[in-house]
């Protein structure tokens, strides 16, 4: 058995103890793993100095124990050490000025989605109808369309494809599309709660807008992590340009990390930190449906959610 397999099995045993209510014993087991001479095989370290897989195990244990303080702290520090990437996203007067200027430019009236695979998710047709209803163009980018973007010249795209990390590759693709064309990008696992509301009722007509992730994260000295599943932006936004310029080195420095570290919300947030942008309100996302839920269940959830302030439901129908 390899060192990694041995330590992963030890983590599984610790979590089994936690599920059985033996939290102290589980915590001691995780503490011993942290001191193991081979602990580095459990992935790159987090801001807390723990290998990522071990940090994740401690987070799961905190959930089992309903330890709110530990849960909050472990979530906030489940990011790579800030110093690893700080030099890739410097903030200057020129950066701020460019991003301030972009706040005055209009978002083109086009909705983008990306899907690599055979069966197109059902929400895509709903978004196509939504875009047409409000006078926006709709474009679904499949693999053939993406091939025309010249992504093979992007090292970050190539690495994520070689790793078989399609979510990470789609991260890179969305940035290229939005930099070139602007518009509204939506992940394929969003479903609208209020389709009667058009884009301009949901986000500003000008500048870049994104949703903040729930809960604090210590990203670049701040406490907020931005999601990249919904991005509205004018074409040529400087934050996207600096993001794409930095991604190959981010991927290189954080090898072994998850896609949200390498190409997703983490570098996206660091790139936007250079100047002003719009953070959409926290009630935007009403909730998440079970993966593979059938359409009648989705429609019932939509009707219930319409009683609140939410705009989107998360639904993976694949």
N, C-alpha and C positions, 0 to 999 in steps of 0.2 A: 504494500500500500504506500502510495506517495505521501510526502509530508502534507500536501494540500488536501488530499483525500482524508487523511487522518484528522486534520484539524477541522475540516468541514463536518466530519462525522461527530467530533467532539462538540461542535456548535449545535448540531441537531440534537444531541443527547441533552445539552443544557436547556434547549428550548422545550424539549419533551418534559424535563423536570419542572420548568416554569408552568407549562400547561397543567401539570399535575398539582400545582399549588406549592411546590417546593422552591420558592423564589430565592431564598438565601443560598441553598445548595447550587442552584443554577447560576447565581451571580458569582459564587466562588469558582465555579468551573470556567466561566468566561474570563475571570481574572487570571486564572492559570494559563489559559490560552494566550492571553495578551503577553505573558512573560515567556512564552515558548520561543526558542531560538529560531524556529522556522516561521514565525507569525507573519513575516513579510509576504509569504506566498498567498495570503488572504486578500491581496489587492493593495492599491495605492492608499496612503494614509489620508485621513480626514483632518479637518481643522483641529479636532480633539487629539490627534496623534495616534489614532487607532487604525489598523487596516480596515478597509471599507466593509468587508463582509462581517468582521467582528463588530464594528460600529452598528451595522444593521441588526445584528443579533441583540445587542444591548437595547436598541430601540424597540424591537419586538418584545423583549422581556419587560421593558417599562410599560408597554401597552397592556401586557398580561397582568401586571401588578397595579394598573391604573394609577401609576405614579406621574402626576401631571407635571411636576417640576422637572423630573428626569426626562420625561417625554418631550417637553418643550426644549430643553437644553440639547438633547440628542438630535432632534430635528434641526435645530438651528445650526449645529456644528457638523451636519452630514454633508459637508462640502470640502473640497480640497483646500489646503492652506492658501490663504490669499497671496502670500509672497510668490507662489509658483507661477502666477499669471499676471501679477501686477504690472510688470513692464510691458505687457502686450496691449494694454488698454490705458495708455496715459491720457490724462485730461489736460487740455491746454486752452488758452483763450481762443485760438483758431477753431478748435473742436467745438467749443460752446457756441461760437458765432455761427458756424455752419449748421449746427443742429437747431439753433434758434431761427435761422432763415428757413429751414425746412418746415418749421411749424406753420409757416404762412402759405405753403404750397398745398394744392388740393389733392385729395385722394382720387385717382382715376376710378371710373364707375365700372369696375370689373371684379368678379369674384373668382378666385383661384382655389382649386383643390388638386391634390396629388394622390394617385393610387397606382401602386406597382403590384400587379396581380391580375388574375383572370376575372373573378366575380366582383363587380363594382358594388360597394356598400350601398344599401338602400337610402341612407340619408343624402347621398349625392344628388339623386333625382329631386328630392325635396328642396335642396338648395338651388338647383337649376330653376325650378319653378319659382322659388322665392326671388331670385335675381331678376327673372323675366317680369314678375309681378311689379317690381319697383323700378323697371327700366334700366337694369344693369346687365352687362354682358356676363356670361358664365363660361368658364373654361376648366375642363377636367384634364389635367396633365397625366398621360399614361407614359409608359416607358419609352415608346416611340417618340412622343413629343419631347420628353426630357433629353433624349439623345441629340436633339437639334440645338440644345442649349450650350453644347461644348463642355459639359460637366467632366468629361474625361481629362480635361486639363487642370481640374481642381484636385490637389492632393488629398484634401479632407474627404471629398466625395469618393475618391478611389480607395482610400483606406477603409471607409465604412462599408463599401461594397465588398471589398476583399474579406472583411471580417464577417460578412453576412448580416450586418446590422442595418436592416432596411429603415427603421425609424431614424437612425442617425443620418443615413443617406438622404432621406426625405427632408430632414432639417436643412441640410446644405442646399438642396434643390430649391426649397421655398425662398431662401435668402437670395439666390440668383434670380429667380422669377420676379420677386418684389423689387429688387434693385433695378432690374431692367424695365419692368412694366408698371410697378406700383399696383395699388388696388387693395382688395381685402382677401387675405388668405384665411381659410378655415380648414382645420383638420376634418377628416371624414367621419369622426366619431362624435360630432356635435349634431344635435337635433333642435330645431327652433320651437320655442314655447309660444311665441307671439309672432307668427309669420306676417301678420298685418303690419307690423312695425318694419319700416324700411331702414337701410343702413344709416341714413342721416339722423334717425331717431335714436340710434344706438351708440354712435361714436362721432367725434367732430369731423367736419368735412375736410379739415386741413390737418397736416402733421401726422405723426405716428401715434397709434394707440395700441395698447396691449393690456392683458388682464394680469393682475398680481396673483401668484399662487397663495393658497391659504397657509397661514402660519409663518413665523419668522425664519429667515435663513441668513446666516452671516456671509453675505456675498459682497466682496470688495469693500468691506468696511461698513456696509449698510445692512439693514435688516429685512430687505424685501427681495424676493425672487420673482421674476416676470415669467409667465407662461408664454410659449411661442405657438400655441395652437390656434390663436386668433391674432392676426396682425393686420392693422390697416395703416397704409403708408403711401406717401407720394413716391413716384419713381426717383431713383438716384439718391435715396436718403443716405447721408454720410455715416450713420450708425451701421447700416448694412454693409457699406463698403469697408469700414474698419473691422467689422465682424468677419467678413470673408477673408480679409487680409490676414487676420490673426488665427483663424481656425486651423490651418495646417500645423502651426506650432503648438496650439492648444492640444490637438489630437496626439502629437508626438510626446508632449510632456505628461499627459495624463493617461498614457496607454494602460489598459486594464480597467479603466473607469467605465461607468455606465454612459449611455448616449446623452443623458441630460447634463452630464459634466462635459462631455467632449464637444458636442455640436448643438445641444438644446438650450434649455432655459438658463443654465449657468453662464456660458459665454454671451448669449443674447442679452442677458441683464448687464453684464460688464460692459458690453458695447454701448448700450443705451445710457449708461451712467455718465457719458461725456457731455450731456446737455439736456435741455427740456424735452419732454414728451408727455403724452396723456396716459394715465393709469385709469382703466375703466373700473367702475365701482365693484365692490366685493360681492354684491348680490347678483352679479351677472350670471353666474353658474348656479342653477337651482339644485343640482344633485347628479348622481350617477346611477344608471340602471345596470342590472346584472348583465354580464357579457352574454351575448347570444339571445337576449330577451326578444320575444316575438312582438310584431307590430301592435297587436291589440293591447298588450301590456304597456308599450311605449305610449300609445295614444291616451290610455287611462292616466298614466303619469303626467302627461302634458296637461290634461284637463285639471288635475290636482295642482300642478305647479302654477297654473294661470292665476290661482288665488294669491300668489305671492309676487315678489318683485323680480324673479328670475327671468332670464332671456333664453338660456341654453340648458339642455340636458346632455350629459355624456352618455353615449350609447354605442357600443361596439357590437355590430350585428354579425361580426365574423369570428 
